[in-house]
Amino acid sequence: MTMTGTAQRDNAGTASIDGAALRQQQQLQQPKAPSRPYDPQYDPLLAPDPGSGRAYAPTWWVASAGTPPEDDGPVTSDIDVDVAVIGSGATGMSTALYLAQEHGIQATVLEANQAAWGCSSRSGGQGQNASGRLKRSQWIERWGLDTAKKLDAEIRSGFENFRHLTTQIDCDACDGGHLYLAHRKEKLPILDAEARLMREKFGYATRMMSAEEVRRNYCDERETVGALYEAEGIGIHPLKFTFGLMRRARALGVKVHTASPVQGWETIDGVHHLRTPGGVVRARRVAVCTGGYTGQALNPMLKDRIMPILSNSVVTRPLTDAELQATNFRSKTFLTDTRTLRFYYRLLEGNRLQLGSRSAVTGADAEGAVHLKLLTDAIARKFPPLAGIRIDYSWWGWVDMSHDMMPRITQPDASKSIWYAVGYGGNGVSFSTWAGKRLAERVAGKDAGREVFELPIYHSQLPFPNVMGMVESRAFAPFRRVGQRMLYKWYWLRDEK
């Protein structure tokens, strides 16, 4: 993920990049002076760890979040702790917060680079009433209506908890719902069926909108042929939000050690010896909250169970009054479209347009110009008056995709004091804080005999790769990116042709 330069209109009306200007801007916008530069080609399937003390990705969130909270610096000697939380994003910080707030346990958080360096400083900030990639109709197909209703109640509780937190933390929250835009007429019956199911089976006030209603009341998005509207949706500044969680946690005695990646893990007599560059952290219990930045070498329990997927995002310069009128932006409600490799977008505070989507397959290819063009072309297609608008921020980050498209908040082996909460598939902005609350309960030993922990996302571990959902095997892991490339081509043909 990197800021790729100031985009300007060229003779063809497309975005061009002045790399030198933005490299200078990037240096001014980093909130700290880290010891190592950001690595835009980092790849969690290949690198042993995310680095140590690396700079933030130069995102709009980093540039606009203000001064980060104080942290406790790197680990500098061998230490003994009760609970170690690996990862300082929304999941890790909420786990530590709830451990302290509700269970009287002061955890020690280990972060490889800067606080909230991963998803929390790079995501789209779209807090949906969801987690994982499956819709509620797919929950019913997989587990039946009874389990789907219980899972809905759990996800909904997580969303309401997230909603409450956004009223307590200054994070530019916009509680405006979510518009799921059909980009082709064939998608309308699918959206209509989902809206009806959500009303009739789960009690939501979902409804369908015409393209004219979307353009009149929300924005003049030229591709849409109609939309599903759900009232449950809150857009946030994800880095401000996670910084808020961190301030609360540290006020309760939580330690946050930055520049302290776990580079080795050995368990001796039930105690986990976590080797960092500055010393060994000996922990009786460990909670892993590393998201899409979960390296293959971190722990055998997680190897080959997360498929990291790159997601790219851009943020434009502020729109002028004339551009706002030309695009008829009347709301900061966030939007996604119905492509398999969906686009997500919204108007931010300060009237900048943010838009993102999936892109490169590997870290080595992440800086390719074609991936930026995918997003600038989408802006021109969806909002023609903005064709060629200057791009002030362009970045990418890793999404933690589970192989069955649903997250896990679990203890994979009851004989080992290790828990993890990962696999949100790009839908972790709201649910990650609830996952942290549930993970804290599990680490504190308060989950025994409770019915909620029999739900699929709690009672099983992350699966290995599978073929067509029928055959699961670790043997498929080396071929995942081959399959990903093939699927991306198929998705493009299906969505566009």
Secondary structure, 3 states (H helix, E strand, C coil): CCCCCEEEECCCCCEEEEHHHHHHHHHHHCCCCCCECCCCCCCCCCCCCCCCCECCCCCHHHHHCCCCCCCCCCCCCCEEEEEEEECCCHHHHHHHHHHHHHHCCCCEEECCCCCCCCHHHCCCCEEECCCCCCCHHHHHHHHCHHHHHHHHHHHHHHHHHHHHHHHHCCCCCECCCEEEECCCHHHHHHHHHHHHHHHHHHCCCCEEEEHHHHHHHCCCCCCCCEEEEECCEEECCHHHHHHHHHHHHHHCCCEEECCCCCCEEEEECCEEEEEECCEEEEEEEEEECCHHHCCCCCCCCCCCCEEEEEEEEEEEEECCHHHHHHHCCCCCCEEEECCCCCCEEEECCCCEEEEEEECCCCHHHCCCHHHHHHHHHHHHHHCHHHCCCCEEEEEEEEEEEECCCCCEEECCCCCCCEEEEECCCCCCCCHHHHHHHHHHHHHCCCCCCCHHHHCHHHHCCCCCCEECCCEECHHHHHHHHHHHHHHHHHHHHHHHC
